[in-house]
C-alpha cells in the first residue's frame, strides 16, 4: 500500500512538472513571437519609407534656373529682344518635355496700374547675337536629365508703350503638368553683337 501511495505521489509530481514546463515553453514561444512581430514592423516601416521615396521620384517636377540674360535692339528698331539662358533639370525618374515657354513682363502704366503681358518664345526672323542658340520648344527632358539653351522673346515697342517695366519672368510648362518660373533681375545690353 505504501508503494502504491508513492506511485501516486510520483505521478502527481510528474503531472505538475509537465504543467510548469508547458507554461514556461509557452511563455518563451510568445516572447519569441513578439520579437519577430517587432522585427517585421520595423522592416515594414523601412519598406514603406522606400516606397514613398520612389513615388516622390516619379512625381512630375522641373527645376529651372537662369544662367544669363541679355537684351538688344536689332537694326531697324521698333522692338527689343530679351534672351534668357535657362537650365531645366528633371530630377525625377520619368521622362518629360518642355512644351511651352513665355515671358511674363510686368509693367506699370502712367496711371499707376500694374499690367502683365505674356510674350511667347520664338526667334523667327531675327539675327541672334554671336554664340546664342535658341532652345527648341518642345524639347525632350529625360529622366534625371537636364537641358540648357536660350529662350528668346520679342517685345514690340507698341506693346509696352510709355509703361515702366518692373520685372521679367520666364515661365516654362512641362508636358507632365508642372510650370516653373525664373525671374531675370539684370539683363546685359548687347550693342552691335557685343555686351556693353
C-alpha positions in Angstrom: 0.0 0.0 0.0 2.8 2.2 0.8 4.3 1.6 -2.7 1.0 2.5 -4.3 0.9 5.8 -2.5 4.5 6.6 -3.6 3.5 5.8 -7.1 0.5 8.2 -6.9 2.7 10.9 -5.5 5.3 10.5 -8.2 2.6 10.6 -10.9 1.2 13.8 -9.3 4.6 15.5 -9.2 5.2 14.4 -12.8 2.0 16.0 -14.0 2.8 19.2 -12.1 6.2 19.3 -13.7 4.7 19.0 -17.2 2.3 21.8 -16.4 5.2 24.1 -15.3 7.3 23.2 -18.4 4.4 23.7 -20.7 3.8 27.2 -19.2 7.5 28.1 -19.5 7.7 26.9 -23.0 4.5 28.8 -24.0 6.0 32.0 -22.5 9.3 31.6 -24.4 7.4 31.0 -27.6 5.2 34.0 -27.0 8.3 36.2 -26.3 10.0 35.0 -29.5 6.8 35.7 -31.5 6.7 39.2 -30.0 10.3 39.8 -31.1 9.5 38.6 -34.6 6.5 40.9 -34.7 8.6 43.9 -33.7 11.2 43.0 -36.3 8.5 42.7 -39.0 7.1 46.1 -38.0 10.5 47.7 -38.4 11.0 46.1 -41.8 7.5 47.1 -42.9 8.3 50.8 -41.9 11.5 50.7 -43.9 9.7 49.3 -46.9 7.0 52.0 -46.7 9.6 54.8 -46.5 11.4 53.3 -49.5 8.2 53.1 -51.4 7.3 56.7 -50.6 10.7 57.9 -51.7 10.3 56.1 -55.0 6.9 57.6 -55.5 8.4 61.1 -54.9 11.0 60.5 -57.6 8.2 59.6 -60.0 6.2 62.7 -59.3 6.4 65.3 -62.0 8.8 68.2 -61.3 11.1 70.5 -63.1 13.8 72.8 -61.6 14.5 75.9 -63.6 17.5 78.3 -63.1 18.6 81.4 -65.0 22.2 81.2 -66.3 22.3 84.5 -68.2 20.1 87.3 -69.5 20.5 89.7 -72.5 18.6 92.4 -74.2 19.2 94.1 -77.6 17.6 96.2 -80.3 18.0 94.9 -83.8 18.8 97.3 -86.7 15.5 98.9 -87.8 14.2 99.2 -84.3 10.5 99.0 -83.3 11.2 96.2 -80.8 13.5 94.9 -78.2 14.6 91.3 -77.9 15.0 89.6 -74.5 17.1 86.5 -74.2 17.3 84.2 -71.1 19.6 81.3 -71.0 18.0 78.7 -68.7 18.9 75.3 -67.3 15.9 73.0 -66.9 16.6 69.9 -64.7 14.3 66.9 -64.4 15.2 65.3 -61.0 12.5 62.6 -61.4 12.5 59.1 -62.7 10.1 59.9 -65.5 10.8 61.5 -68.9 9.0 64.7 -69.7 9.1 67.5 -72.3 9.2 71.3 -72.2 6.1 72.1 -74.2 5.8 75.9 -73.8 7.8 79.0 -72.8 6.5 82.5 -72.2 7.9 85.8 -70.9 5.7 87.5 -68.4 6.5 91.2 -68.5 5.2 93.2 -65.5 5.0 96.9 -66.1 3.3 99.9 -64.7 1.2 102.4 -66.7 1.3 106.1 -66.2 -2.0 105.8 -64.3 -0.2 103.6 -61.8 -2.0 100.4 -62.8 0.2 97.2 -63.0 -0.2 95.1 -66.1 1.3 91.7 -67.0 1.7 90.8 -70.7 2.7 87.3 -71.9 5.1 87.0 -74.8 5.7 83.6 -76.4 9.2 82.2 -77.0 10.4 82.4 -80.6 13.3 83.8 -82.6 11.9 83.7 -86.1 13.2 86.4 -88.5 15.9 87.8 -86.2 19.7 87.6 -86.4 20.8 86.4 -82.9 24.0 87.7 -81.3 27.1 85.5 -81.8 27.1 82.4 -79.6 23.4 82.4 -78.9 21.4 79.2 -79.8 17.7 79.1 -79.0 16.2 76.3 -77.1 13.8 74.4 -79.3 10.3 74.1 -77.8 9.0 71.4 -77.4 12.1 69.6 -76.3 12.5 66.3 -74.6 13.6 66.3 -70.9 14.9 62.9 -70.0 14.5 61.3 -66.5 17.2 62.7 -64.2 18.5 64.8 -67.1 18.8 68.4 -68.0 18.7 70.8 -71.0 20.1 74.2 -71.4 19.5 76.9 -74.1 18.3 80.4 -74.8 14.6 81.4 -74.6 14.0 84.4 -77.0 11.2 86.9 -76.7 10.3 89.8 -78.9 8.9 92.9 -77.2 7.3 95.3 -79.6 7.7 98.9 -78.5 3.9 99.5 -79.0 3.2 96.7 -76.6 4.6 98.4 -73.6 4.2 102.0 -74.8 5.1 104.5 -72.1 4.9 101.9 -69.3 7.7 101.3 -66.9 8.9 97.7 -66.9 9.1 96.3 -63.4 10.2 92.7 -64.0 10.7 89.9 -66.5 9.7 86.3 -65.6 10.4 83.3 -67.9 7.8 80.6 -67.5 8.1 77.1 -68.8 5.5 74.3 -68.8 6.3 70.6 -68.7 4.2 68.0 -70.5 3.5 66.3 -67.2 1.9 69.4 -65.8 4.3 71.5 -63.7 5.0 75.1 -64.5 8.2 76.8 -63.3 9.2 80.4 -63.3 12.6 82.2 -63.1 13.0 85.9 -62.8 15.7 88.0 -64.6 17.0 90.7 -62.3 19.6 92.0 -64.6 19.9 91.8 -68.4 23.1 92.5 -70.2 22.7 95.0 -73.0 24.0 93.8 -76.4 25.1 96.6 -78.9 26.2 95.6 -82.4 26.7 92.0 -81.2 28.8 93.0 -78.2 27.9 93.1 -74.5 28.0 96.6 -73.1 
